[in-house]
């Protein structure tokens, strides 16, 4: 069942991600790490906003989700590079051989903010809507990164694969939050 809280949260994310997309598009072509840093700063500011809005007293559990997503993303990106599916460029430095440190920071801050932003109880309707939003804007972000030479798909990887990958990642992250981290 959908409610006003879900709609408000979805519209907030759609507006935020749309603004970031417009900024990225306006800066194209620009093969520099500015795109990464826009996302790092935005994810950090979103975390600060959620902490203040929700009067969060402890960030231990939200940061546990951030670390989970950071490690999960590191594994997926490293495995994708190893399989010859994609690679990224122009990071301040790479963790291992594949993952820009900025992406790890985005995962840490963004997932922590999302943990605070989640509804109190697991809702499959909300999770499905969030997964679609996350998949759409994640895929759009990768497309804009490709236009700017920050990411290259190889080995048959496509935007459709990325969309499905983002949706699956979102479901895994959400279940990790509700079933493993939040319930502790």
PEKABEL-V872744 format. One record per pair of residues at least 12 apart in sequence whose ideal C-beta (glycine too) atoms are under 6 Angstrom apart, sorted by the first residue. I is the first residue (numbers start at 0). J is the second residue. Records with the same first field share a line. If there is no record, write none. Layout:
# PEKABEL-V872744
I->J ; J
This chain:
# PEKABEL-V872744
1->124
5->125
9->128
12->132
16->136
20->139
23->143
27->146 ; 147
28->147
29->147
30->147 ; 148
32->89
35->99 ; 101
38->105
39->101 ; 104 ; 105
42->105 ; 108 ; 109
43->108
45->112
46->108 ; 111 ; 112
49->112 ; 115 ; 116
53->115
55->115
60->180
61->111 ; 114 ; 115
62->111
63->180
64->110 ; 114 ; 176 ; 180
65->107 ; 110 ; 111
67->175
68->106 ; 110 ; 172
69->103 ; 106 ; 107
72->106
73->98
76->97 ; 98
77->95 ; 97
80->97
83->153 ; 154
84->154 ; 156
85->152 ; 156
86->151
87->99 ; 150
88->149
89->149
114->176
121->177
126->173
130->166 ; 169 ; 170
133->165 ; 169
134->162 ; 165 ; 166
137->165
138->158 ; 161 ; 162
141->161
